[in-house]
Amino acid sequence: MTIRRVPGRSVYQQIADSYRQRIERGDFAETGKLPTEPRIAEEQEVTVTTARRALTVLKDEGLIESRPPLGWFVRSRQQQIYRPQDEGRSVKALSETESWVQQIKSDGRKPQQTIEVAIERAPELIATRLALAEGENVLARKRIRFINDEPININNSYFPMSIAGGTELESPADIERGTSYPLAQRGIIQCRSVHEIDVRMPTPEEKQKLDIGAGTPVAVHIMTTFSTQDNPVRCSINVLPGDRHHIMFTHEWDPEGK
């Protein structure tokens, strides 16, 4: 069916709007397959190039994907519920990733992650939050998490070398007893955290690592953790593609107002 033309909005955008509505309605739920570019061009009385531009808009929004030579398909993706408060609780967990792994497995999906460890000069954002001098080194533990082989988020944690050097944190492997354990062995107990969330467009590196389409923003969750002496001891940066996450906060109230 040919769409009704709307003044002031390009034809390819109007075609994208129409197909976006059809996807949301579930018109392609049975097979997931969209009409071919020539078919869309014929239906809408436009060129194949215009039809392709419309489909590219939907691809950049994460709604569809191209599977050569089969054509265009609605992208099957289950959003990950991301709870910032759980990142803070994981500091006390026996295993750094155990709660996340169990959550994904309970959904019948396959969790994976890669871990890299490096000693590097603290970026300005990290140096500020960890109260470090300019040019001071930090220990960086950099993870990419995957669900069913698809990258889901970047999770990087930074520690001052003065407290992390010579500990298990330098090993590029999951720490069975949690990242808080090596610090606790040195008498550093983590007790509170400050959370910040920014929304922005991804960097070229983030786009490549997370396979993010054009036009898709990311949420950036920054968590700074403090010791019982009120010293900042860890800063974590979680990069969450907007088309793969639903952020949920939980706040518990004292029913008696105390």
Sequence and secondary structure as in RCSB ss.txt:
>XXXX:A:sequence
MTIRRVPGRSVYQQIADSYRQRIERGDFAETGKLPTEPRIAEEQEVTVTTARRALTVLKDEGLIESRPPLGWFVR
SRQQQIYRPQDEGRSVKALSETESWVQQIKSDGRKPQQTIEVAIERAPELIATRLALAEGENVLARKRIRFINDE
PININNSYFPMSIAGGTELESPADIERGTSYPLAQRGIIQCRSVHEIDVRMPTPEEKQKLDIGAGTPVAVHIMTT
FSTQDNPVRCSINVLPGDRHHIMFTHEWDPEGK
>XXXX:A:secstr
      TTS HHHHHHHHHHHHHHHTTTTTT B   HHHHHHHHTS HHHHHHHHHHHHHTTSEEEETTTEEEE 
    EEE HHHHHHGGGSSSTTHHHHHHHHHTT  EEEEEEEEEEE  HHHHHHTT  TT EEEEEEEEEEETTE
EEEEEEEEEEHHHHTTSGGGSSS  TT THHHHHTTT  EEEEEEEEEEE   HHHHHHHT  TT  EEEEEEEE
EETTS EEEEEEEEEETTTEEE       TT  
